[in-house]
Amino acid sequence: MTIRTFFQIPIVKLTIHILIVAGLAANIWQFYRVWDINQKIDKENKQLEILKQQTNDARNQKDYFNSDLYKEKYSKQDLNFKKKGEEVIDTSLLENVNDNSGSTYIPSPGNNTNSNLQKWIEYLFGE
């Protein structure tokens, strides 16, 4: 019996085909597991970054509330402690005025008379 006649036997052909299909299925399953684990790792890394930011924010807030500046401000405004001849000014109104996070700035519309093609050229190649 030669190798050629051995591989012509139907049961050998079937076994080889089954092994090839099983190997492909195992590889596909393994690639999916690796992809799924990487997705979970990315999700946990994003969660870690959020928690690090929250920790930093909490640490900064704790440092602010423990600072001498805050203690002095609190004692002068809320507890009404002040030095002799000193007049206390409430600065909480000024702090809210300088807060630009809720800004309602609307830029003035410019005279943009460029055609759509010119806008695309500027966008793709710069000005």
LODO-966092 format. One line per field, with one value per residue: residue number from 1; residue in three letters; x, y, z of N, C-alpha, C, O in turn. Coordinates in steps of 0.1 Angstrom, whole numbers, plus 2048, in hexadecimal, padded with zeros to 3 digits. Layout:
BEGIN
k NUM ...
r ALA ...
n.x X ...
n.y Y ...
n.z Z ...
ca.x X ...
ca.y Y ...
ca.z Z ...
c.x X ...
c.y Y ...
c.z Z ...
o.x X ...
o.y Y ...
o.z Z ...
end
This chain:
BEGIN
k 1 2 3 4 5 6 7 8 9 10 11 12 13 14 15 16 17 18 19 20 21 22 23 24 25 26 27 28 29 30 31 32 33 34 35 36 37 38 39 40 41 42 43 44 45 46 47 48 49 50 51 52 53 54 55 56 57 58 59 60 61 62 63 64 65 66 67 68 69 70 71 72 73 74 75 76 77 78 79 80 81 82 83 84 85 86 87 88 89 90 91 92 93 94 95 96 97 98 99 100 101 102 103 104 105 106 107 108 109 110 111 112 113 114 115 116 117 118 119 120 121 122 123 124 125 126 127
r MET THR ILE ARG THR PHE PHE GLN ILE PRO ILE VAL LYS LEU THR ILE HIS ILE LEU ILE VAL ALA GLY LEU ALA ALA ASN ILE TRP GLN PHE TYR ARG VAL TRP ASP ILE ASN GLN LYS ILE ASP LYS GLU ASN LYS GLN LEU GLU ILE LEU LYS GLN GLN THR ASN ASP ALA ARG ASN GLN LYS ASP TYR PHE ASN SER ASP LEU TYR LYS GLU LYS TYR SER LYS GLN ASP LEU ASN PHE LYS LYS LYS GLY GLU GLU VAL ILE ASP THR SER LEU LEU GLU ASN VAL ASN ASP ASN SER GLY SER THR TYR ILE PRO SER PRO GLY ASN ASN THR ASN SER ASN LEU GLN LYS TRP ILE GLU TYR LEU PHE GLY GLU
n.x 809 806 80D 7FC 7E6 7DE 7D3 7BE 7AA 789 781 799 79B 784 78A 7A0 795 783 794 7A1 78C 784 79C 79C 784 78C 7A1 793 781 794 7A0 78A 786 79E 79A 782 78C 79F 78D 780 795 79B 784 785 79C 794 781 793 7A1 78D 788 7A1 7A2 78C 796 7AC 79E 78F 7A4 7B0 79B 799 7B2 7AE 799 7A6 7B9 7CA 7C0 7A5 79C 79F 78E 776 773 771 75B 745 746 74A 761 77A 796 7A1 792 790 77E 768 763 74B 755 74A 737 747 757 744 73F 756 756 759 74E 734 730 721 729 727 734 73B 72B 73E 747 744 749 751 751 743 755 76D 76E 771 78B 79A 796 7A1 7BC 7C6 7C9
n.y 7F4 815 838 847 836 831 84A 84B 83C 83D 841 84B 863 870 872 883 89A 8A1 8A6 8BD 8D0 8D0 8DB 8F5 8FF 8FF 912 929 92C 931 949 95A 959 966 97F 987 988 99D 9B2 9B3 9BA 9D4 9E1 9E0 9EF A08 A0C A0D A24 A37 A34 A3B A56 A5F A5A A6B A83 A83 A83 A9B AAC AA6 AAF ACB AD1 ACD AE0 AFF B16 B10 B0B B23 B33 B27 B2A B46 B4D B3C B36 B4F B5A B72 B88 BA3 BC1 BB8 BB4 B9D B8F B7F B67 B53 B5A B66 B51 B41 B51 B51 B38 B26 B0F B0C B1B B31 B38 B42 B3F B59 B5A B54 B62 B4B B42 B2D B13 AF2 ADF AEE AF0 AD5 AD0 AE1 AD5 ABC AC1 AD5 AF8
n.z 800 7F7 7FE 7EF 7E9 803 80B 7FB 805 811 82C 838 829 832 84D 84D 841 856 86B 860 85E 879 884 878 883 89E 89D 895 8AA 8BE 8B5 8B8 8D4 8DC 8D1 8DE 8F9 8F6 8F0 909 919 90F 916 932 936 92E 942 957 952 955 970 97B 974 983 99C 99D 99B 9B3 9C5 9C0 9C7 9E2 9EB 9E6 9F8 A0F A0F A1A A0F A09 A22 A2F A1F A24 A3F A41 A31 A37 A53 A5D A67 A6A A65 A79 A6F A56 A37 A2A A0B 9F6 9E1 9D2 9BF 9AB 9A3 995 980 971 967 94B 940 939 923 90B 8F2 8D1 8B2 89B 87B 85E 83E 829 80B 7FB 7E3 7E4 7DB 7DE 7FA 800 7F5 805 81D 81A 810 81F 827
ca.x 800 80E 806 7F1 7DB 7D9 7CB 7B2 7A0 77F 782 7A4 798 77A 791 7A9 78C 77D 79F 7A3 780 785 7A7 797 77B 793 7A8 789 77D 79F 7A1 77E 789 7A8 793 779 794 7A4 782 77E 7A1 799 779 78A 7A6 78C 77C 79E 7A4 783 78A 7AD 79E 783 79F 7B3 795 78C 7B0 7B1 790 79D 7BD 7A8 792 7B0 7C3 7C8 7B8 797 798 79E 782 76A 772 76E 74E 73A 746 74A 76E 782 7A0 79C 792 78F 771 767 75B 747 75B 743 731 751 75B 73A 73F 762 754 756 74A 726 730 717 730 723 73D 734 72C 747 743 74A 743 758 748 744 762 778 76E 777 799 7A0 795 7AB 7CA 7C9 7C7
ca.y 800 822 843 84C 82D 833 856 849 835 846 844 854 870 876 876 88F 8A6 8A4 8AD 8CA 8D8 8D2 8E4 902 903 902 91F 934 92E 937 957 961 95A 970 98C 98A 98C 9AA 9BB 9B5 9C2 9E2 9E6 9E1 9FA A14 A0E A10 A32 A3F A33 A43 A64 A62 A5A A78 A8E A82 A87 AAA AB2 AA4 AB9 AD8 AD3 ACD AEB B0A B20 B0D B0C B31 B38 B21 B31 B54 B4F B35 B38 B5D B5D B7B B8F BB0 BCB BB2 BB2 B90 B8F B72 B65 B48 B60 B68 B44 B3C B5A B4D B2A B26 B02 B0D B27 B31 B3F B3E B46 B61 B53 B5A B62 B3F B41 B23 B08 AE5 AD9 AF5 AEC AC7 AD1 AE7 ACB AB1 AC5 AE1 B06
ca.z 800 7F6 805 7E7 7EB 811 80C 7F2 80D 815 83B 83A 824 83B 85A 84A 840 863 872 85B 863 888 886 874 88D 8AA 89B 895 8B8 8C6 8B1 8BE 8E2 8DE 8CD 8EA 904 8F3 8F2 918 91F 90B 91E 940 935 92D 94F 960 94F 95B 97F 97E 973 98F 9A8 99C 99E 9C1 9CC 9BE 9CF 9F0 9ED 9E6 A04 A1A A0D A23 A08 A0A A30 A32 A18 A2B A4D A40 A2B A3E A62 A5F A6E A62 A6C A7E A65 A48 A32 A22 9FE 9F2 9D3 9CB 9B3 9A1 99E 98C 974 969 962 93D 93B 933 91A 900 8E7 8C4 8A9 890 86E 855 830 823 7FE 7F4 7DE 7EB 7D6 7E4 808 801 7F3 811 828 817 80E 828 821
c.x 809 806 7FA 7E5 7D5 7D0 7BF 7A7 796 77F 78D 7A1 78E 781 799 7A0 786 788 7A2 798 781 791 7A3 78E 782 79B 79E 784 788 7A1 795 781 793 7A2 78A 781 79A 799 77F 789 79F 78E 77E 795 79F 786 787 7A1 79A 785 796 7AA 795 78C 7A7 7AA 792 798 7B2 7A7 794 7A8 7B8 7A1 79B 7BA 7C0 7C0 7A9 793 796 791 776 768 76D 75F 743 73A 748 756 776 78C 79A 79D 791 780 771 75E 758 74C 754 73C 73B 756 751 73B 74B 761 750 750 73C 725 727 71C 72B 72C 735 735 735 742 74A 743 749 74E 74B 752 76E 779 774 786 7A0 7A0 7A0 7B9 7CE 7C7 7D3
c.y 80C 82D 848 843 82E 83F 855 841 83F 84A 84D 862 877 87B 882 89C 8AA 8AB 8BB 8D4 8DB 8DC 8F3 907 907 910 92B 937 935 946 95F 963 966 97E 990 98E 99A 9B5 9BE 9BD 9D0 9E8 9E9 9ED A07 A17 A12 A1F A3B A3F A3B A51 A68 A62 A67 A83 A8F A87 A96 AB1 AB1 AAE AC7 ADB AD3 AD8 AF7 B15 B1D B0F B1B B37 B33 B28 B3F B56 B49 B36 B46 B61 B67 B82 B9D BBB BC5 BB1 BA6 B92 B81 B70 B5A B4E B62 B5B B3F B45 B55 B3F B2A B19 B03 B19 B25 B38 B39 B46 B4E B5A B5B B5A B56 B3D B36 B19 AFB ADE AE0 AF1 ADE AC8 AD7 ADD AC0 AB5 AD1 AEE B0A
c.z 800 7FD 7FC 7E9 7F9 812 803 7FA 813 823 83E 835 82D 848 858 849 84D 86B 86D 85F 872 88B 883 87F 89A 8A9 89B 8A3 8C0 8C2 8B7 8CD 8E4 8DB 8D9 8F6 902 8F5 901 91E 91B 914 92C 940 935 93B 959 95E 956 96B 983 97E 97F 99B 9A9 9A0 9AD 9CA 9CC 9C7 9DE 9F4 9EE 9F3 A10 A1A A17 A1C A0A A19 A34 A2C A20 A38 A4B A3B A34 A4D A66 A68 A64 A6B A70 A73 A57 A44 A28 A17 9FA 9E3 9CC 9BE 9A8 99B 993 97F 96B 964 954 937 935 92A 90F 8F4 8DA 8BA 89E 883 865 847 829 815 7F5 7EF 7E6 7E7 7DD 7F3 809 7FF 7FF 81C 826 817 817 820 819
o.x 812 7FB 7F0 7D9 7C9 7C6 7B6 79C 79A 77D 78C 7A5 790 77E 79A 7A4 785 785 7A4 79B 77E 78F 7A6 78E 77E 79B 7A1 783 785 7A3 797 77E 792 7A5 78A 77D 79B 79C 77D 787 7A2 790 77A 795 7A3 786 784 7A4 79D 784 796 7AE 797 789 7A8 7AE 791 797 7B6 7AA 792 7A8 7BC 7A3 797 7C2 7B4 7B8 7A2 788 78D 78A 76C 75D 766 758 739 72F 747 755 777 78A 791 7A8 791 777 779 753 761 747 758 73B 738 759 755 737 749 769 745 74F 739 71B 724 715 72C 72B 72B 740 733 738 755 738 748 744 755 758 777 784 77C 78E 7AB 7AA 7A7 7C2 7D9 7C3 7D2
o.y 80E 82B 84C 848 82D 83E 85E 840 849 856 855 86C 883 886 88B 8A6 8B6 8B5 8C4 8DF 8E6 8E4 8FC 913 911 918 935 942 93D 94E 96B 96E 96E 988 99C 998 9A2 9C0 9C9 9C5 9D9 9F4 9F3 9F4 A11 A22 A1A A26 A45 A4A A41 A59 A72 A6B A6D A8C A99 A8D A9C ABC ABB AB4 ACF AE5 AD8 ADA AF9 B1C B26 B14 B1E B3F B3B B2C B44 B5E B4F B38 B49 B6A B64 B83 BA1 BBC BCD BAE BA5 B97 B79 B77 B57 B46 B60 B5B B38 B3F B55 B3B B2E B17 AFB B1F B1A B3F B2D B52 B49 B55 B67 B52 B58 B36 B36 B16 AFB AD9 ADA AF0 ADC AC1 AD3 ADC ABD AAE AD5 AEE B15
o.z 808 801 802 7E9 7FB 818 803 7F5 818 827 847 83B 830 84D 860 84E 850 872 875 864 876 894 88A 882 8A0 8B2 8A1 8A7 8C8 8CB 8BC 8D2 8ED 8E2 8DD 8FD 90C 8F9 905 927 924 918 932 94A 93C 940 962 968 95B 971 98E 987 985 9A4 9B3 9A8 9B3 9D4 9D6 9CD 9E6 9FE 9F6 9F9 A1B A22 A1B A23 A0D A1C A3B A32 A21 A3C A54 A3F A38 A53 A72 A70 A58 A77 A6A A6D A4D A4C A1F A18 9FA 9DA 9C0 9B4 99C 98F 98A 974 95F 95C 951 92B 92C 929 909 8ED 8D8 8BA 89A 880 863 844 825 815 7E9 7F6 7EE 7F0 7E1 7F9 813 806 802 824 82F 81C 816 815 813
end
